[in-house]
Amino acid sequence: MDAAQTDFIYCYGAITEVLRCGPPDLHTGHKVLVLVIPGNPGVVGFYRSFIETLYALFGSQHPVWAVSHAGHCIPPASMDMLEDAYSAADLDPFGLNGQIEHKLAFLRKHVPKKTKLILVGHSIGCYIILELMRRDPSLEVVKAVMLFPTIERMAQTPQGKSMTPVLCHLRYLAYLSIFLLSLLPERLKGALVKVVLSGIGSLDRSVVRPTVGLLSGDSAANAVYMAGQEMRKVVERDNVTVGKNLEKARLHVRRKLNGSFATCLAREMWSTCPTSRCSFGPPLQKLADLRNQGRCCYCPI
């Protein structure tokens, strides 16, 4: 299996990590790009095995990239978190709207206009994909693969109800906790992460290193800041954009995460958009279907 290559760039004024399987640069010969938009935290290291698997599923014929959220990575020694701190104050690249504009800026600068896009979103990345299609209809999006999307009523989900008070009202206490964790030696942070993750039987060991990196401080603080805005702003489902893109989407609900709430969302989607294609099942099987049948999955959490 081809290993993903990593690169750091400035995009929308903020440090950005890009994982690439396939050529590092696109040209007119590349007609299709598979681009993964992560959840939150938007650390692309969590998706390394995923994009390598996708690249293999496509027979190494199409490049597969994953782009981090702005500021959700540790800058290399030669780079800062922000390219220009004064400009960033106006752009707010770490907020939810800034992250959407960040992805638009990435596509405009690094992807040739005629490239056909297969966008793969996870969690809040699915909301970002809907916004990309709404804000720039000229994008050549041929498929929208949405894994466990959070595209509506985030604060009302079981996890949202417990996290909203912390993210929206006690955010600075979260920052203090992150700061204290960042002071720990790297070895101790690594040991703590391994202990916390040890209960996951099917753990992909490649996520340990990016999880330790997340405890560096700044990237975790940026994730908390973004999450607080998600709870406030992701409320109503954009039925107009969903309706316009039904042919590009397939609803996949993972009951295990949010139980009856997830099932309720799926039923409401059926009611609002009767032609929606909905299913329950393992996402990797759906990705295999994407390769074999040219279909896609649209999946709320």
C-alpha positions as a printed Julia matrix, in Angstrom:
301×3 Matrix{Float64}:
   0.0    0.0     0.0
   1.38   3.42   -0.99
   2.23   5.6     2.01
   0.68   9.07    2.22
   3.05  12.01    1.97
   2.66  15.07    4.19
   3.2   18.72    3.4
   2.7   22.01    5.28
   1.4   25.13    3.57
  -0.22  28.42    4.43
  -3.84  28.62    3.33
  -6.27  31.4     4.2
  -3.5   32.84    6.36
  -3.09  29.78    8.62
  -0.86  26.73    8.81
  -2.38  23.73    7.05
  -1.26  20.12    6.8
  -2.0   18.19    3.62
  -1.75  14.4     3.3
  -1.44  13.14   -0.26
  -1.59   9.71   -1.86
  -0.58  10.03   -5.47
   1.09  12.99   -7.2
   1.89  15.99   -4.94
   0.63  18.41   -7.6
  -2.3   18.22   -9.96
  -2.24  19.03  -13.66
  -4.74  18.82  -16.48
  -4.1   15.09  -16.83
  -5.72  14.43  -13.45
  -9.43  14.46  -14.11
 -10.58  13.32  -10.64
  -9.44  14.24   -7.12
 -10.69  12.55   -3.96
 -10.48  15.1    -1.15
 -11.14  14.25    2.49
 -12.52  17.0     4.73
 -11.99  15.96    8.37
 -14.13  16.27   11.45
 -13.07  18.18   14.54
 -10.25  17.99   15.53
  -9.28  18.33   11.9
  -5.94  16.55   12.28
  -5.22  14.72    9.03
  -2.95  12.24   10.79
  -6.13  10.57   12.07
  -7.05   9.81    8.45
  -3.73   8.43    7.18
  -4.8    4.78    7.03
  -8.18   5.85    5.68
  -6.84   7.74    2.67
  -4.25   5.05    1.95
  -7.09   2.52    1.9
  -9.15   4.75   -0.38
  -6.22   5.17   -2.74
  -5.84   1.38   -2.93
  -9.6    0.92   -3.47
  -9.4    3.23   -6.46
  -6.56   1.15   -7.84
  -4.09   4.04   -7.37
  -5.74   5.67  -10.39
  -6.94   8.86   -8.69
  -5.04  11.05   -6.21
  -6.5   11.05   -2.7
  -5.78  14.01   -0.45
  -6.78  15.05    3.07
  -6.56  18.71    4.09
  -6.47  19.66    7.75
  -8.52  22.42    9.26
  -6.7   25.72    9.59
  -4.46  25.59   12.63
  -5.22  21.95   13.5
  -1.6   20.84   13.21
   1.82  21.53   14.68
   3.76  23.92   12.42
   7.26  22.85   11.43
  10.09  24.83   13.02
  10.36  27.15   10.0
   6.68  28.16   10.07
   4.29  29.87   12.5
   0.64  29.11   13.23
  -0.39  32.24   11.3
   1.21  33.7     8.19
   0.18  37.24    9.17
  -1.38  37.72   12.6
  -2.85  41.12   11.7
  -4.74  39.82    8.67
  -5.91  36.74   10.56
  -7.78  38.9    13.06
 -10.21  39.9    10.28
 -10.38  36.48    8.6
 -10.96  34.46   11.8
  -9.55  31.33   10.08
 -10.04  29.12   13.15
 -13.8   29.74   13.41
 -16.41  27.65   11.58
 -16.97  30.16    8.78
 -13.22  30.66    8.46
 -12.71  26.9     8.08
 -15.25  26.84    5.23
 -13.5   29.73    3.49
 -10.2   27.98    4.17
 -11.36  24.94    2.14
 -12.62  27.15   -0.69
  -9.26  28.94   -0.76
  -7.44  25.58   -0.85
  -9.51  24.33   -3.79
  -9.08  27.55   -5.74
  -5.33  27.67   -5.26
  -4.29  24.01   -5.41
  -6.88  22.27   -7.61
  -7.25  23.07  -11.34
 -10.71  24.38  -12.23
 -11.83  21.51  -14.44
 -10.9   18.8   -11.92
 -13.85  16.63  -10.92
 -14.14  16.31   -7.16
 -15.17  13.42   -4.98
 -15.51  15.07   -1.57
 -15.37  12.78    1.46
 -16.53  14.42    4.67
 -16.47  13.2     8.24
 -18.68  14.69   10.96
 -18.5   18.52   10.71
 -16.59  18.02    7.45
 -19.95  17.08    5.92
 -21.44  20.42    6.93
 -18.41  22.09    5.33
 -18.99  20.14    2.1
 -22.61  21.32    1.93
 -21.4   24.89    2.43
 -18.74  24.49   -0.28
 -21.4   23.39   -2.77
 -23.74  26.19   -1.7
 -21.15  28.97   -1.79
 -19.45  27.92   -5.01
 -21.81  26.04   -7.36
 -19.12  26.13  -10.05
 -17.13  23.43   -8.21
 -17.1   20.2   -10.22
 -18.41  18.02   -7.38
 -19.47  14.68   -8.85
 -19.87  12.79   -5.57
 -20.31  13.79   -1.93
 -19.41  10.98    0.45
 -20.48  12.01    3.94
 -19.47   9.83    6.88
 -21.43  10.32   10.11
 -22.33  13.94    9.3
 -23.15  16.6    11.83
 -25.2   18.92    9.63
 -27.99  19.94   12.01
 -28.93  20.36   15.67
 -25.47  19.58   17.0
 -26.23  20.93   20.47
 -29.27  18.63   20.73
 -27.4   15.35   20.17
 -26.59  13.3    23.29
 -22.92  14.26   23.01
 -23.82  17.86   22.17
 -25.92  18.25   25.31
 -23.0   17.27   27.51
 -20.35  19.21   25.6
 -22.16  22.47   24.8
 -21.87  23.97   28.32
 -18.12  23.31   28.32
 -17.48  24.49   24.76
 -19.7   27.57   24.88
 -19.57  28.74   28.5
 -16.48  27.18   30.07
 -14.18  27.39   27.06
 -11.38  29.13   28.93
 -11.28  26.36   31.52
 -10.81  23.95   28.6
  -7.97  26.15   27.36
  -6.35  25.99   30.82
  -6.55  22.19   30.83
  -5.01  22.05   27.35
  -2.22  24.39   28.42
  -1.38  22.27   31.46
  -1.32  19.1    29.36
   0.98  20.78   26.84
   3.59  21.26   29.6
   4.0   17.52   30.1
   7.07  15.81   28.62
   6.44  14.15   25.26
   7.09  10.67   26.66
   4.53  11.18   29.41
   1.97  12.53   26.95
   2.57   9.51   24.74
   2.11   7.13   27.67
  -1.13   8.86   28.72
  -2.53   8.67   25.2
  -1.73   4.97   24.97
  -3.45   4.3    28.32
  -6.56   6.26   27.3
  -6.76   4.51   23.92
  -5.87   1.06   25.23
  -9.52   0.12   25.66
 -10.16   0.37   21.92
  -9.69  -3.15   20.61
  -9.5   -2.21   16.92
  -7.29   0.85   17.46
  -5.29   2.0    14.46
  -1.85   2.65   15.95
  -1.19   5.4    13.42
  -3.51   7.73   15.39
  -1.32   7.7    18.52
   1.26  10.16   17.22
  -1.23  12.78   15.94
  -3.14  12.48   19.23
   0.04  13.29   21.16
   0.62  16.19   18.78
  -2.87  17.48   19.49
  -1.83  17.94   23.12
   0.79  20.5    22.08
  -1.66  23.25   22.95
  -2.44  25.57   20.06
  -4.06  23.03   17.72
  -6.28  21.65   20.5
  -7.29  25.19   21.51
  -8.21  25.94   17.89
 -10.33  22.77   17.82
 -12.19  23.82   20.99
 -12.81  27.31   19.57
 -14.24  25.83   16.37
 -16.37  23.32   18.3
 -17.99  26.08   20.34
 -19.09  27.79   17.13
 -20.39  24.51   15.74
 -22.74  24.11   18.69
 -24.17  27.59   18.15
 -24.3   27.69   14.35
 -25.08  24.17   13.14
 -28.81  24.19   13.86
 -31.07  23.82   10.83
 -30.38  21.35    8.02
 -29.84  23.08    4.67
 -32.61  21.27    2.8
 -32.16  23.46   -0.27
 -28.54  22.41   -0.82
 -29.31  18.81    0.12
 -32.23  18.75   -2.32
 -30.1   20.12   -5.15
 -27.49  17.41   -4.65
 -29.54  14.27   -3.99
 -28.01  12.5    -6.98
 -24.57  12.97   -5.44
 -25.43  11.73   -1.98
 -26.44   8.6    -0.12
 -27.57   8.67    3.49
 -25.66   6.36    5.82
 -26.63   6.35    9.51
 -24.46   4.78   12.15
 -26.91   3.94   14.93
 -24.22   2.98   17.42
 -23.01   6.52   18.09
 -26.19   8.44   18.81
 -28.79   5.69   18.8
 -32.41   6.73   18.39
 -31.45  10.35   17.69
 -29.5    9.29   14.57
 -32.41   7.13   13.41
 -34.8   10.06   13.97
 -32.62  12.31   11.8
 -32.63   9.73    9.02
 -36.42   9.43    9.13
 -36.77  13.2     9.01
 -34.47  13.27    5.98
 -36.67  10.69    4.26
 -39.73  12.78    5.1
 -38.2   16.03    3.81
 -36.43  14.52    0.81
 -38.36  11.34   -0.16
 -35.89  10.49   -2.93
 -32.96  10.37   -0.51
 -31.02   7.11   -0.66
 -30.55   5.98    2.94
 -28.96   2.91    4.46
 -27.47   1.49    7.66
 -24.15  -0.3     7.52
 -20.35  -0.16    7.77
 -18.83   2.83    5.96
 -15.92   0.97    4.39
 -18.36  -1.34    2.62
 -20.09   1.76    1.26
 -16.73   3.04    0.04
 -16.19  -0.27   -1.71
 -19.61   0.25   -3.32
 -18.41   3.68   -4.42
 -15.53   2.1    -6.27
 -17.49  -0.8    -7.73
 -20.78   0.88   -8.57
 -19.97   4.58   -8.86
 -22.29   5.36   -5.95
 -21.76   7.5    -2.86
 -22.85   7.69    0.74
 -24.33  10.59    2.68
 -24.18   9.74    6.32
 -25.41  11.63    9.44
 -24.06  10.87   12.9
